[in-house]
Amino acid sequence: METILSIAATAIGLLITTITFIYKFVSAIKEKKWQESLKLLNDFTSEAIQKAEMIKSLNGDTMTGDAKKQYAITEIENSLSKVGLYFDVKTIANKIEEIIVLTKKVNAREKDLKIINEVV
């Protein structure tokens, strides 16, 4: 009887250890995939913003900020769908705004820094 209890206790300990290991392993894989997805979102967003800045509207004028943003969102959604990823529009729009604010902050002139720092 003691032998059976000893074997059962060992088996339960091994089972718990195995389940914990598998759970942590799967969590690490999910985290890695999430980080890769975020990197792709960043890359696609940067590319789309650069494209949007270069595009002229149909009549030759530069596009409005909203039109550029919508163009960038569409480009990002297309790029993401090609690699089998999906982010909601709000997340994409927030990422665009984040990159635009960062770009303005990095490229800002002295007088513009005051305005940007007030907004941020």
Distance bins in CASP14 RR format, pairs under 12 A and 6 or more apart:
PFRMAT RR
TARGET T0000
AUTHOR 0000-0000-0000
RMODE 2
METHOD distances of the structure
MODEL  1
1 7 0 0 0 0 0 1 0 0 0 0 0
1 8 0 0 0 0 0 1 0 0 0 0 0
2 8 0 0 0 0 0 1 0 0 0 0 0
2 9 0 0 0 0 0 1 0 0 0 0 0
3 9 0 0 0 0 0 1 0 0 0 0 0
3 10 0 0 0 0 0 1 0 0 0 0 0
4 10 0 0 0 0 0 1 0 0 0 0 0
4 11 0 0 0 0 0 1 0 0 0 0 0
5 11 0 0 0 0 0 1 0 0 0 0 0
5 12 0 0 0 0 0 1 0 0 0 0 0
6 12 0 0 0 0 0 1 0 0 0 0 0
6 13 0 0 0 0 0 1 0 0 0 0 0
7 13 0 0 0 0 0 1 0 0 0 0 0
7 14 0 0 0 0 0 1 0 0 0 0 0
8 14 0 0 0 0 0 1 0 0 0 0 0
8 15 0 0 0 0 0 1 0 0 0 0 0
9 15 0 0 0 0 0 1 0 0 0 0 0
9 16 0 0 0 0 0 1 0 0 0 0 0
10 16 0 0 0 0 0 1 0 0 0 0 0
10 17 0 0 0 0 0 1 0 0 0 0 0
11 17 0 0 0 0 0 1 0 0 0 0 0
11 18 0 0 0 0 0 1 0 0 0 0 0
12 18 0 0 0 0 0 1 0 0 0 0 0
12 19 0 0 0 0 0 1 0 0 0 0 0
13 19 0 0 0 0 1 0 0 0 0 0 0
13 20 0 0 0 0 1 0 0 0 0 0 0
13 21 0 0 0 0 0 1 0 0 0 0 0
14 20 0 0 0 0 0 1 0 0 0 0 0
14 21 0 0 0 0 0 1 0 0 0 0 0
15 21 0 0 0 0 0 1 0 0 0 0 0
15 22 0 0 0 0 0 1 0 0 0 0 0
16 22 0 0 0 0 0 1 0 0 0 0 0
16 23 0 0 0 0 0 1 0 0 0 0 0
17 23 0 0 0 0 0 1 0 0 0 0 0
17 24 0 0 0 0 0 1 0 0 0 0 0
18 24 0 0 0 0 0 1 0 0 0 0 0
18 25 0 0 0 0 0 1 0 0 0 0 0
19 25 0 0 0 0 0 1 0 0 0 0 0
19 26 0 0 0 0 0 1 0 0 0 0 0
20 26 0 0 0 0 0 1 0 0 0 0 0
20 27 0 0 0 0 0 1 0 0 0 0 0
21 27 0 0 0 0 0 1 0 0 0 0 0
21 28 0 0 0 0 0 1 0 0 0 0 0
22 28 0 0 0 0 0 1 0 0 0 0 0
22 29 0 0 0 0 0 1 0 0 0 0 0
23 29 0 0 0 0 0 1 0 0 0 0 0
23 30 0 0 0 0 0 1 0 0 0 0 0
24 30 0 0 0 0 0 1 0 0 0 0 0
24 31 0 0 0 0 0 1 0 0 0 0 0
25 31 0 0 0 0 0 1 0 0 0 0 0
25 32 0 0 0 0 0 1 0 0 0 0 0
26 32 0 0 0 0 0 1 0 0 0 0 0
26 33 0 0 0 0 0 1 0 0 0 0 0
27 33 0 0 0 0 0 1 0 0 0 0 0
27 34 0 0 0 0 0 1 0 0 0 0 0
28 34 0 0 0 0 0 1 0 0 0 0 0
28 35 0 0 0 0 0 1 0 0 0 0 0
29 35 0 0 0 0 0 1 0 0 0 0 0
29 36 0 0 0 0 0 1 0 0 0 0 0
30 36 0 0 0 0 0 1 0 0 0 0 0
30 37 0 0 0 0 0 1 0 0 0 0 0
31 37 0 0 0 0 0 1 0 0 0 0 0
31 38 0 0 0 0 0 1 0 0 0 0 0
32 38 0 0 0 0 0 1 0 0 0 0 0
32 39 0 0 0 0 0 1 0 0 0 0 0
33 39 0 0 0 0 0 1 0 0 0 0 0
33 40 0 0 0 0 0 1 0 0 0 0 0
33 83 0 0 0 0 0 1 0 0 0 0 0
33 84 0 0 0 0 0 1 0 0 0 0 0
33 85 0 0 0 0 1 0 0 0 0 0 0
34 40 0 0 0 0 0 1 0 0 0 0 0
34 41 0 0 0 0 0 1 0 0 0 0 0
34 85 0 0 0 0 0 1 0 0 0 0 0
34 87 0 0 0 0 0 1 0 0 0 0 0
35 41 0 0 0 0 0 1 0 0 0 0 0
35 42 0 0 0 0 0 1 0 0 0 0 0
36 42 0 0 0 0 0 1 0 0 0 0 0
36 43 0 0 0 0 0 1 0 0 0 0 0
36 83 0 0 0 0 1 0 0 0 0 0 0
36 84 0 0 0 0 0 1 0 0 0 0 0
36 85 0 0 0 0 1 0 0 0 0 0 0
37 43 0 0 0 0 0 1 0 0 0 0 0
37 44 0 0 0 0 0 1 0 0 0 0 0
37 80 0 0 0 0 1 0 0 0 0 0 0
37 83 0 0 0 0 1 0 0 0 0 0 0
37 84 0 0 0 0 1 0 0 0 0 0 0
37 85 1 0 1 0 0 0 0 0 0 0 0
37 86 0 0 0 0 1 0 0 0 0 0 0
37 87 1 0 0 1 0 0 0 0 0 0 0
37 91 0 0 0 0 0 1 0 0 0 0 0
37 95 0 0 0 0 0 1 0 0 0 0 0
38 44 0 0 0 0 0 1 0 0 0 0 0
38 45 0 0 0 0 0 1 0 0 0 0 0
38 80 0 0 0 0 0 1 0 0 0 0 0
38 85 0 0 0 0 1 0 0 0 0 0 0
38 87 0 0 0 0 1 0 0 0 0 0 0
38 91 0 0 0 0 1 0 0 0 0 0 0
38 92 0 0 0 0 0 1 0 0 0 0 0
38 95 0 0 0 0 1 0 0 0 0 0 0
38 98 0 0 0 0 0 1 0 0 0 0 0
39 45 0 0 0 0 0 1 0 0 0 0 0
39 46 0 0 0 0 0 1 0 0 0 0 0
39 83 0 0 0 0 0 1 0 0 0 0 0
39 85 0 0 0 0 0 1 0 0 0 0 0
39 95 0 0 0 0 0 1 0 0 0 0 0
40 46 0 0 0 0 0 1 0 0 0 0 0
40 47 0 0 0 0 0 1 0 0 0 0 0
40 76 0 0 0 0 1 0 0 0 0 0 0
40 79 1 0 0 1 0 0 0 0 0 0 0
40 80 1 0 0 1 0 0 0 0 0 0 0
40 81 0 0 0 0 0 1 0 0 0 0 0
40 82 0 0 0 0 0 1 0 0 0 0 0
40 83 1 0 0 1 0 0 0 0 0 0 0
40 84 0 0 0 0 1 0 0 0 0 0 0
40 85 1 0 0 1 0 0 0 0 0 0 0
40 86 0 0 0 0 0 1 0 0 0 0 0
40 87 0 0 0 0 1 0 0 0 0 0 0
40 92 0 0 0 0 0 1 0 0 0 0 0
40 95 0 0 0 0 0 1 0 0 0 0 0
41 47 0 0 0 0 0 1 0 0 0 0 0
41 48 0 0 0 0 0 1 0 0 0 0 0
41 72 0 0 0 0 0 1 0 0 0 0 0
41 73 0 0 0 0 0 1 0 0 0 0 0
41 76 1 0 0 1 0 0 0 0 0 0 0
41 77 0 0 0 0 0 1 0 0 0 0 0
41 79 0 0 0 0 1 0 0 0 0 0 0
41 80 1 0 0 1 0 0 0 0 0 0 0
41 83 0 0 0 0 0 1 0 0 0 0 0
41 85 1 0 0 1 0 0 0 0 0 0 0
41 86 0 0 0 0 0 1 0 0 0 0 0
41 87 1 0 1 0 0 0 0 0 0 0 0
41 88 0 0 0 0 0 1 0 0 0 0 0
41 91 1 0 0 1 0 0 0 0 0 0 0
41 92 1 0 0 1 0 0 0 0 0 0 0
41 93 0 0 0 0 0 1 0 0 0 0 0
41 94 0 0 0 0 0 1 0 0 0 0 0
41 95 1 0 1 0 0 0 0 0 0 0 0
41 96 0 0 0 0 0 1 0 0 0 0 0
41 98 0 0 0 0 0 1 0 0 0 0 0
41 99 0 0 0 0 0 1 0 0 0 0 0
42 48 0 0 0 0 0 1 0 0 0 0 0
42 49 0 0 0 0 0 1 0 0 0 0 0
42 76 0 0 0 0 0 1 0 0 0 0 0
42 79 0 0 0 0 0 1 0 0 0 0 0
42 80 0 0 0 0 0 1 0 0 0 0 0
42 87 0 0 0 0 0 1 0 0 0 0 0
42 91 0 0 0 0 0 1 0 0 0 0 0
42 92 0 0 0 0 0 1 0 0 0 0 0
42 95 1 0 0 1 0 0 0 0 0 0 0
42 96 0 0 0 0 0 1 0 0 0 0 0
42 98 0 0 0 0 1 0 0 0 0 0 0
42 99 1 0 0 1 0 0 0 0 0 0 0
42 102 0 0 0 0 0 1 0 0 0 0 0
43 49 0 0 0 0 0 1 0 0 0 0 0
43 50 0 0 0 0 0 1 0 0 0 0 0
43 75 0 0 0 0 0 1 0 0 0 0 0
43 76 0 0 0 0 1 0 0 0 0 0 0
43 79 0 0 0 0 1 0 0 0 0 0 0
43 80 0 0 0 0 0 1 0 0 0 0 0
43 83 0 0 0 0 0 1 0 0 0 0 0
43 85 0 0 0 0 0 1 0 0 0 0 0
43 95 0 0 0 0 0 1 0 0 0 0 0
43 99 0 0 0 0 0 1 0 0 0 0 0
44 50 0 0 0 0 0 1 0 0 0 0 0
44 51 0 0 0 0 0 1 0 0 0 0 0
44 72 0 0 0 0 1 0 0 0 0 0 0
44 73 0 0 0 0 0 1 0 0 0 0 0
44 74 0 0 0 0 0 1 0 0 0 0 0
44 75 1 0 0 1 0 0 0 0 0 0 0
44 76 1 0 1 0 0 0 0 0 0 0 0
44 77 0 0 0 0 1 0 0 0 0 0 0
44 78 0 0 0 0 1 0 0 0 0 0 0
44 79 1 0 1 0 0 0 0 0 0 0 0
44 80 1 0 0 1 0 0 0 0 0 0 0
44 81 0 0 0 0 0 1 0 0 0 0 0
44 82 0 0 0 0 1 0 0 0 0 0 0
44 83 0 0 0 0 1 0 0 0 0 0 0
44 84 0 0 0 0 0 1 0 0 0 0 0
44 85 0 0 0 0 1 0 0 0 0 0 0
44 87 0 0 0 0 1 0 0 0 0 0 0
44 92 0 0 0 0 1 0 0 0 0 0 0
44 95 0 0 0 0 1 0 0 0 0 0 0
44 96 0 0 0 0 0 1 0 0 0 0 0
44 99 0 0 0 0 0 1 0 0 0 0 0
45 51 0 0 0 0 0 1 0 0 0 0 0
45 52 0 0 0 0 0 1 0 0 0 0 0
45 69 0 0 0 0 0 1 0 0 0 0 0
45 72 1 0 0 1 0 0 0 0 0 0 0
45 73 0 0 0 0 1 0 0 0 0 0 0
45 75 0 0 0 0 1 0 0 0 0 0 0
45 76 1 0 1 0 0 0 0 0 0 0 0
45 77 0 0 0 0 0 1 0 0 0 0 0
45 79 0 0 0 0 1 0 0 0 0 0 0
45 80 0 0 0 0 1 0 0 0 0 0 0
45 87 0 0 0 0 1 0 0 0 0 0 0
45 91 0 0 0 0 0 1 0 0 0 0 0
45 92 1 0 0 1 0 0 0 0 0 0 0
45 93 0 0 0 0 1 0 0 0 0 0 0
45 94 0 0 0 0 1 0 0 0 0 0 0
45 95 1 0 1 0 0 0 0 0 0 0 0
45 96 1 0 1 0 0 0 0 0 0 0 0
45 97 0 0 0 0 0 1 0 0 0 0 0
45 98 0 0 0 0 1 0 0 0 0 0 0
45 99 1 0 1 0 0 0 0 0 0 0 0
45 100 0 0 0 0 1 0 0 0 0 0 0
45 102 0 0 0 0 0 1 0 0 0 0 0
45 103 0 0 0 0 0 1 0 0 0 0 0
46 52 0 0 0 0 0 1 0 0 0 0 0
46 53 0 0 0 0 0 1 0 0 0 0 0
46 72 0 0 0 0 1 0 0 0 0 0 0
46 75 0 0 0 0 0 1 0 0 0 0 0
46 76 0 0 0 0 1 0 0 0 0 0 0
46 79 0 0 0 0 0 1 0 0 0 0 0
46 95 0 0 0 0 1 0 0 0 0 0 0
46 96 0 0 0 0 1 0 0 0 0 0 0
46 98 0 0 0 0 0 1 0 0 0 0 0
46 99 1 0 0 1 0 0 0 0 0 0 0
46 100 0 0 0 0 0 1 0 0 0 0 0
46 102 0 0 0 0 0 1 0 0 0 0 0
46 103 0 0 0 0 1 0 0 0 0 0 0
47 53 0 0 0 0 0 1 0 0 0 0 0
47 54 0 0 0 0 0 1 0 0 0 0 0
47 71 0 0 0 0 0 1 0 0 0 0 0
47 72 0 0 0 0 1 0 0 0 0 0 0
47 75 1 0 0 1 0 0 0 0 0 0 0
47 76 0 0 0 0 1 0 0 0 0 0 0
47 78 0 0 0 0 0 1 0 0 0 0 0
47 79 1 0 0 1 0 0 0 0 0 0 0
47 80 0 0 0 0 0 1 0 0 0 0 0
47 96 0 0 0 0 0 1 0 0 0 0 0
47 99 0 0 0 0 0 1 0 0 0 0 0
48 54 0 0 0 0 0 1 0 0 0 0 0
48 55 0 0 0 0 0 1 0 0 0 0 0
48 68 0 0 0 0 1 0 0 0 0 0 0
48 69 0 0 0 0 1 0 0 0 0 0 0
48 70 0 0 0 0 0 1 0 0 0 0 0
48 71 1 0 0 1 0 0 0 0 0 0 0
48 72 1 1 0 0 0 0 0 0 0 0 0
48 73 1 0 0 1 0 0 0 0 0 0 0
48 74 0 0 0 0 1 0 0 0 0 0 0
48 75 1 1 0 0 0 0 0 0 0 0 0
48 76 1 0 1 0 0 0 0 0 0 0 0
48 77 0 0 0 0 1 0 0 0 0 0 0
48 78 0 0 0 0 1 0 0 0 0 0 0
48 79 1 0 0 1 0 0 0 0 0 0 0
48 80 0 0 0 0 0 1 0 0 0 0 0
48 92 0 0 0 0 1 0 0 0 0 0 0
48 93 0 0 0 0 0 1 0 0 0 0 0
48 95 0 0 0 0 1 0 0 0 0 0 0
48 96 1 0 0 1 0 0 0 0 0 0 0
48 99 0 0 0 0 1 0 0 0 0 0 0
48 100 0 0 0 0 0 1 0 0 0 0 0
49 55 0 0 0 0 0 1 0 0 0 0 0
49 65 0 0 0 0 0 1 0 0 0 0 0
49 68 1 0 0 1 0 0 0 0 0 0 0
49 69 0 0 0 0 1 0 0 0 0 0 0
49 71 0 0 0 0 1 0 0 0 0 0 0
49 72 1 0 1 0 0 0 0 0 0 0 0
49 73 0 0 0 0 0 1 0 0 0 0 0
49 75 0 0 0 0 1 0 0 0 0 0 0
49 76 0 0 0 0 1 0 0 0 0 0 0
49 92 0 0 0 0 0 1 0 0 0 0 0
49 93 0 0 0 0 0 1 0 0 0 0 0
49 95 0 0 0 0 1 0 0 0 0 0 0
49 96 1 0 0 1 0 0 0 0 0 0 0
49 97 0 0 0 0 0 1 0 0 0 0 0
49 98 0 0 0 0 0 1 0 0 0 0 0
49 99 1 0 0 1 0 0 0 0 0 0 0
49 100 1 0 0 1 0 0 0 0 0 0 0
49 101 0 0 0 0 0 1 0 0 0 0 0
49 102 0 0 0 0 0 1 0 0 0 0 0
49 103 1 0 0 1 0 0 0 0 0 0 0
49 104 0 0 0 0 0 1 0 0 0 0 0
50 68 0 0 0 0 0 1 0 0 0 0 0
50 71 0 0 0 0 0 1 0 0 0 0 0
50 72 0 0 0 0 1 0 0 0 0 0 0
50 75 0 0 0 0 0 1 0 0 0 0 0
50 96 0 0 0 0 0 1 0 0 0 0 0
50 99 0 0 0 0 0 1 0 0 0 0 0
50 100 0 0 0 0 0 1 0 0 0 0 0
50 103 0 0 0 0 0 1 0 0 0 0 0
51 63 0 0 0 0 0 1 0 0 0 0 0
51 68 0 0 0 0 1 0 0 0 0 0 0
51 71 1 0 0 1 0 0 0 0 0 0 0
51 72 1 0 0 1 0 0 0 0 0 0 0
51 73 0 0 0 0 0 1 0 0 0 0 0
51 74 0 0 0 0 0 1 0 0 0 0 0
51 75 1 0 0 1 0 0 0 0 0 0 0
51 76 0 0 0 0 0 1 0 0 0 0 0
51 78 0 0 0 0 0 1 0 0 0 0 0
51 79 0 0 0 0 0 1 0 0 0 0 0
52 62 0 0 0 0 0 1 0 0 0 0 0
52 63 1 0 0 1 0 0 0 0 0 0 0
52 64 0 0 0 0 0 1 0 0 0 0 0
52 65 0 0 0 0 1 0 0 0 0 0 0
52 66 0 0 0 0 0 1 0 0 0 0 0
52 67 0 0 0 0 1 0 0 0 0 0 0
52 68 1 1 0 0 0 0 0 0 0 0 0
52 69 1 0 0 1 0 0 0 0 0 0 0
52 70 0 0 0 0 1 0 0 0 0 0 0
52 71 1 0 1 0 0 0 0 0 0 0 0
52 72 1 0 1 0 0 0 0 0 0 0 0
52 73 0 0 0 0 1 0 0 0 0 0 0
52 74 0 0 0 0 1 0 0 0 0 0 0
52 75 1 0 0 1 0 0 0 0 0 0 0
52 76 0 0 0 0 0 1 0 0 0 0 0
52 96 0 0 0 0 1 0 0 0 0 0 0
52 99 0 0 0 0 0 1 0 0 0 0 0
52 100 0 0 0 0 0 1 0 0 0 0 0
53 62 0 0 0 0 1 0 0 0 0 0 0
53 63 0 0 0 0 1 0 0 0 0 0 0
53 65 0 0 0 0 1 0 0 0 0 0 0
53 67 0 0 0 0 0 1 0 0 0 0 0
53 68 1 0 0 1 0 0 0 0 0 0 0
53 69 0 0 0 0 0 1 0 0 0 0 0
53 71 0 0 0 0 1 0 0 0 0 0 0
53 72 0 0 0 0 1 0 0 0 0 0 0
53 75 0 0 0 0 0 1 0 0 0 0 0
53 96 0 0 0 0 0 1 0 0 0 0 0
53 99 0 0 0 0 0 1 0 0 0 0 0
53 100 0 0 0 0 0 1 0 0 0 0 0
53 103 0 0 0 0 1 0 0 0 0 0 0
54 62 0 0 0 0 1 0 0 0 0 0 0
54 63 0 0 0 0 1 0 0 0 0 0 0
54 68 0 0 0 0 1 0 0 0 0 0 0
54 71 0 0 0 0 0 1 0 0 0 0 0
54 72 0 0 0 0 0 1 0 0 0 0 0
54 75 0 0 0 0 0 1 0 0 0 0 0
55 61 0 0 0 0 0 1 0 0 0 0 0
55 62 0 0 0 0 1 0 0 0 0 0 0
55 63 1 0 0 1 0 0 0 0 0 0 0
55 64 0 0 0 0 0 1 0 0 0 0 0
55 65 0 0 0 0 0 1 0 0 0 0 0
55 67 0 0 0 0 1 0 0 0 0 0 0
55 68 1 0 0 1 0 0 0 0 0 0 0
55 70 0 0 0 0 0 1 0 0 0 0 0
55 71 1 0 0 1 0 0 0 0 0 0 0
55 72 0 0 0 0 1 0 0 0 0 0 0
55 74 0 0 0 0 0 1 0 0 0 0 0
55 75 0 0 0 0 0 1 0 0 0 0 0
56 62 1 0 0 1 0 0 0 0 0 0 0
56 63 1 0 0 1 0 0 0 0 0 0 0
56 64 0 0 0 0 0 1 0 0 0 0 0
56 67 0 0 0 0 0 1 0 0 0 0 0
56 68 0 0 0 0 0 1 0 0 0 0 0
56 71 0 0 0 0 0 1 0 0 0 0 0
57 63 1 0 1 0 0 0 0 0 0 0 0
57 64 0 0 0 0 1 0 0 0 0 0 0
57 65 0 0 0 0 0 1 0 0 0 0 0
57 66 0 0 0 0 0 1 0 0 0 0 0
57 67 1 0 0 1 0 0 0 0 0 0 0
57 68 0 0 0 0 1 0 0 0 0 0 0
57 71 0 0 0 0 0 1 0 0 0 0 0
58 67 0 0 0 0 0 1 0 0 0 0 0
61 67 0 0 0 0 0 1 0 0 0 0 0
62 68 0 0 0 0 1 0 0 0 0 0 0
62 71 0 0 0 0 0 1 0 0 0 0 0
63 69 0 0 0 0 1 0 0 0 0 0 0
63 70 0 0 0 0 1 0 0 0 0 0 0
63 71 1 0 0 1 0 0 0 0 0 0 0
63 72 0 0 0 0 0 1 0 0 0 0 0
64 70 0 0 0 0 1 0 0 0 0 0 0
64 71 0 0 0 0 0 1 0 0 0 0 0
65 71 0 0 0 0 1 0 0 0 0 0 0
65 72 0 0 0 0 1 0 0 0 0 0 0
65 73 0 0 0 0 0 1 0 0 0 0 0
65 96 0 0 0 0 0 1 0 0 0 0 0
65 97 0 0 0 0 0 1 0 0 0 0 0
65 100 0 0 0 0 1 0 0 0 0 0 0
66 72 0 0 0 0 0 1 0 0 0 0 0
66 73 0 0 0 0 0 1 0 0 0 0 0
66 93 0 0 0 0 0 1 0 0 0 0 0
66 96 0 0 0 0 0 1 0 0 0 0 0
67 73 0 0 0 0 0 1 0 0 0 0 0
67 74 0 0 0 0 0 1 0 0 0 0 0
68 74 0 0 0 0 0 1 0 0 0 0 0
68 75 0 0 0 0 0 1 0 0 0 0 0
68 96 0 0 0 0 1 0 0 0 0 0 0
68 100 0 0 0 0 1 0 0 0 0 0 0
69 75 0 0 0 0 0 1 0 0 0 0 0
69 76 0 0 0 0 0 1 0 0 0 0 0
69 89 0 0 0 0 0 1 0 0 0 0 0
69 92 0 0 0 0 1 0 0 0 0 0 0
69 93 1 0 0 1 0 0 0 0 0 0 0
69 94 0 0 0 0 0 1 0 0 0 0 0
69 95 0 0 0 0 0 1 0 0 0 0 0
69 96 1 0 1 0 0 0 0 0 0 0 0
69 97 0 0 0 0 1 0 0 0 0 0 0
69 99 0 0 0 0 0 1 0 0 0 0 0
69 100 0 0 0 0 1 0 0 0 0 0 0
70 76 0 0 0 0 0 1 0 0 0 0 0
70 77 0 0 0 0 0 1 0 0 0 0 0
70 89 0 0 0 0 1 0 0 0 0 0 0
70 92 0 0 0 0 0 1 0 0 0 0 0
70 93 0 0 0 0 1 0 0 0 0 0 0
70 96 0 0 0 0 0 1 0 0 0 0 0
71 77 0 0 0 0 0 1 0 0 0 0 0
71 78 0 0 0 0 0 1 0 0 0 0 0
71 96 0 0 0 0 0 1 0 0 0 0 0
72 78 0 0 0 0 0 1 0 0 0 0 0
72 79 0 0 0 0 0 1 0 0 0 0 0
72 89 0 0 0 0 0 1 0 0 0 0 0
72 92 0 0 0 0 1 0 0 0 0 0 0
72 93 0 0 0 0 1 0 0 0 0 0 0
72 95 0 0 0 0 1 0 0 0 0 0 0
72 96 1 0 1 0 0 0 0 0 0 0 0
72 97 0 0 0 0 0 1 0 0 0 0 0
72 99 0 0 0 0 1 0 0 0 0 0 0
72 100 0 0 0 0 1 0 0 0 0 0 0
73 79 0 0 0 0 0 1 0 0 0 0 0
73 80 0 0 0 0 0 1 0 0 0 0 0
73 87 0 0 0 0 0 1 0 0 0 0 0
73 88 0 0 0 0 0 1 0 0 0 0 0
73 89 1 0 0 1 0 0 0 0 0 0 0
73 90 0 0 0 0 0 1 0 0 0 0 0
73 91 0 0 0 0 0 1 0 0 0 0 0
73 92 1 0 1 0 0 0 0 0 0 0 0
73 93 1 0 0 1 0 0 0 0 0 0 0
73 94 0 0 0 0 0 1 0 0 0 0 0
73 95 0 0 0 0 1 0 0 0 0 0 0
73 96 1 0 0 1 0 0 0 0 0 0 0
73 97 0 0 0 0 0 1 0 0 0 0 0
74 80 0 0 0 0 0 1 0 0 0 0 0
74 81 0 0 0 0 0 1 0 0 0 0 0
74 89 0 0 0 0 1 0 0 0 0 0 0
74 92 0 0 0 0 1 0 0 0 0 0 0
74 93 0 0 0 0 0 1 0 0 0 0 0
74 96 0 0 0 0 0 1 0 0 0 0 0
75 81 0 0 0 0 0 1 0 0 0 0 0
75 82 0 0 0 0 0 1 0 0 0 0 0
75 92 0 0 0 0 1 0 0 0 0 0 0
75 96 0 0 0 0 0 1 0 0 0 0 0
76 82 0 0 0 0 0 1 0 0 0 0 0
76 83 0 0 0 0 0 1 0 0 0 0 0
76 85 0 0 0 0 0 1 0 0 0 0 0
76 86 0 0 0 0 0 1 0 0 0 0 0
76 87 1 0 0 1 0 0 0 0 0 0 0
76 88 0 0 0 0 0 1 0 0 0 0 0
76 89 0 0 0 0 1 0 0 0 0 0 0
76 91 0 0 0 0 1 0 0 0 0 0 0
76 92 1 0 1 0 0 0 0 0 0 0 0
76 93 0 0 0 0 1 0 0 0 0 0 0
76 94 0 0 0 0 0 1 0 0 0 0 0
76 95 1 0 0 1 0 0 0 0 0 0 0
76 96 1 0 0 1 0 0 0 0 0 0 0
76 99 0 0 0 0 0 1 0 0 0 0 0
77 83 0 0 0 0 0 1 0 0 0 0 0
77 84 0 0 0 0 0 1 0 0 0 0 0
77 85 0 0 0 0 1 0 0 0 0 0 0
77 86 0 0 0 0 1 0 0 0 0 0 0
77 87 0 0 0 0 1 0 0 0 0 0 0
77 88 0 0 0 0 1 0 0 0 0 0 0
77 89 1 0 0 1 0 0 0 0 0 0 0
77 91 0 0 0 0 0 1 0 0 0 0 0
77 92 1 0 0 1 0 0 0 0 0 0 0
77 93 0 0 0 0 0 1 0 0 0 0 0
77 95 0 0 0 0 0 1 0 0 0 0 0
77 96 0 0 0 0 0 1 0 0 0 0 0
78 84 0 0 0 0 0 1 0 0 0 0 0
78 85 0 0 0 0 0 1 0 0 0 0 0
78 86 0 0 0 0 0 1 0 0 0 0 0
78 92 0 0 0 0 0 1 0 0 0 0 0
79 85 0 0 0 0 1 0 0 0 0 0 0
79 86 0 0 0 0 0 1 0 0 0 0 0
79 87 0 0 0 0 0 1 0 0 0 0 0
79 92 0 0 0 0 0 1 0 0 0 0 0
80 86 1 0 0 1 0 0 0 0 0 0 0
80 87 1 0 0 1 0 0 0 0 0 0 0
80 88 0 0 0 0 0 1 0 0 0 0 0
80 89 0 0 0 0 0 1 0 0 0 0 0
80 91 0 0 0 0 0 1 0 0 0 0 0
80 92 0 0 0 0 1 0 0 0 0 0 0
80 95 0 0 0 0 0 1 0 0 0 0 0
81 87 0 0 0 0 0 1 0 0 0 0 0
85 91 0 0 0 0 0 1 0 0 0 0 0
85 92 0 0 0 0 0 1 0 0 0 0 0
86 92 0 0 0 0 0 1 0 0 0 0 0
87 93 0 0 0 0 1 0 0 0 0 0 0
87 94 0 0 0 0 1 0 0 0 0 0 0
87 95 1 0 0 1 0 0 0 0 0 0 0
87 96 0 0 0 0 0 1 0 0 0 0 0
88 94 0 0 0 0 1 0 0 0 0 0 0
88 95 0 0 0 0 0 1 0 0 0 0 0
89 95 0 0 0 0 0 1 0 0 0 0 0
89 96 0 0 0 0 0 1 0 0 0 0 0
90 96 0 0 0 0 0 1 0 0 0 0 0
90 97 0 0 0 0 0 1 0 0 0 0 0
91 97 0 0 0 0 0 1 0 0 0 0 0
91 98 0 0 0 0 0 1 0 0 0 0 0
92 98 0 0 0 0 0 1 0 0 0 0 0
92 99 0 0 0 0 0 1 0 0 0 0 0
93 99 0 0 0 0 0 1 0 0 0 0 0
93 100 0 0 0 0 0 1 0 0 0 0 0
94 100 0 0 0 0 0 1 0 0 0 0 0
94 101 0 0 0 0 0 1 0 0 0 0 0
95 101 0 0 0 0 0 1 0 0 0 0 0
95 102 0 0 0 0 0 1 0 0 0 0 0
96 102 0 0 0 0 0 1 0 0 0 0 0
96 103 0 0 0 0 0 1 0 0 0 0 0
97 103 0 0 0 0 0 1 0 0 0 0 0
97 104 0 0 0 0 0 1 0 0 0 0 0
97 119 0 0 0 0 0 1 0 0 0 0 0
97 120 0 0 0 0 0 1 0 0 0 0 0
98 104 0 0 0 0 0 1 0 0 0 0 0
98 105 0 0 0 0 0 1 0 0 0 0 0
98 120 0 0 0 0 0 1 0 0 0 0 0
99 105 0 0 0 0 0 1 0 0 0 0 0
99 106 0 0 0 0 0 1 0 0 0 0 0
99 107 0 0 0 0 0 1 0 0 0 0 0
100 106 0 0 0 0 0 1 0 0 0 0 0
100 107 0 0 0 0 0 1 0 0 0 0 0
100 108 0 0 0 0 0 1 0 0 0 0 0
100 116 0 0 0 0 0 1 0 0 0 0 0
100 119 0 0 0 0 0 1 0 0 0 0 0
100 120 0 0 0 0 0 1 0 0 0 0 0
101 107 0 0 0 0 0 1 0 0 0 0 0
101 108 0 0 0 0 0 1 0 0 0 0 0
101 112 0 0 0 0 0 1 0 0 0 0 0
101 115 0 0 0 0 0 1 0 0 0 0 0
101 116 1 0 0 1 0 0 0 0 0 0 0
101 117 0 0 0 0 0 1 0 0 0 0 0
101 119 1 0 0 1 0 0 0 0 0 0 0
101 120 1 0 0 1 0 0 0 0 0 0 0
102 108 0 0 0 0 0 1 0 0 0 0 0
102 116 0 0 0 0 0 1 0 0 0 0 0
102 120 0 0 0 0 1 0 0 0 0 0 0
103 112 0 0 0 0 0 1 0 0 0 0 0
103 116 0 0 0 0 0 1 0 0 0 0 0
104 112 1 0 0 1 0 0 0 0 0 0 0
104 113 0 0 0 0 1 0 0 0 0 0 0
104 115 0 0 0 0 1 0 0 0 0 0 0
104 116 1 0 1 0 0 0 0 0 0 0 0
104 117 0 0 0 0 0 1 0 0 0 0 0
104 119 0 0 0 0 1 0 0 0 0 0 0
104 120 0 0 0 0 1 0 0 0 0 0 0
105 112 0 0 0 0 1 0 0 0 0 0 0
105 113 1 0 0 1 0 0 0 0 0 0 0
105 114 0 0 0 0 0 1 0 0 0 0 0
105 115 0 0 0 0 0 1 0 0 0 0 0
105 116 1 0 1 0 0 0 0 0 0 0 0
105 117 0 0 0 0 1 0 0 0 0 0 0
105 118 0 0 0 0 0 1 0 0 0 0 0
105 119 0 0 0 0 1 0 0 0 0 0 0
105 120 1 0 0 1 0 0 0 0 0 0 0
106 112 0 0 0 0 0 1 0 0 0 0 0
106 113 0 0 0 0 0 1 0 0 0 0 0
106 116 0 0 0 0 0 1 0 0 0 0 0
107 113 0 0 0 0 0 1 0 0 0 0 0
107 116 0 0 0 0 0 1 0 0 0 0 0
108 114 0 0 0 0 1 0 0 0 0 0 0
108 115 0 0 0 0 1 0 0 0 0 0 0
108 116 1 0 1 0 0 0 0 0 0 0 0
108 117 0 0 0 0 1 0 0 0 0 0 0
108 119 0 0 0 0 0 1 0 0 0 0 0
108 120 0 0 0 0 0 1 0 0 0 0 0
109 115 0 0 0 0 0 1 0 0 0 0 0
109 116 0 0 0 0 0 1 0 0 0 0 0
110 116 0 0 0 0 0 1 0 0 0 0 0
110 117 0 0 0 0 0 1 0 0 0 0 0
111 117 0 0 0 0 0 1 0 0 0 0 0
112 118 0 0 0 0 0 1 0 0 0 0 0
112 119 0 0 0 0 0 1 0 0 0 0 0
113 119 0 0 0 0 0 1 0 0 0 0 0
113 120 0 0 0 0 0 1 0 0 0 0 0
114 120 0 0 0 0 0 1 0 0 0 0 0
END
